[in-house]
């Protein structure tokens, strides 16, 4: 029998702020389609509970790698 292991790290808004060096309001603007700052590539948060959201660390890292690649073009 095979064993499946899931290794997800969920980040809260404070961690996302620290990793990206973006402000809380900028992060929420990036995920708001009505915002002038909307970025469809920025990871959407996961709703963990009614009052708590989080972001997958790998998705944040992937977004940063995309930004690095865009810089190098």
VENWOPE-V205685 format. One record per helix or strand. SS is the DSSP state (hx for helix, st for strand). FROM is the first residue (numbers start at 0). TO is the last residue. If there is no record, write none. Layout:
BEGIN
SS/FROM/TO
SS/FROM/TO
END
This chain:
BEGIN
st/9/10
hx/12/19
hx/23/29
st/45/48
st/51/55
hx/56/70
END
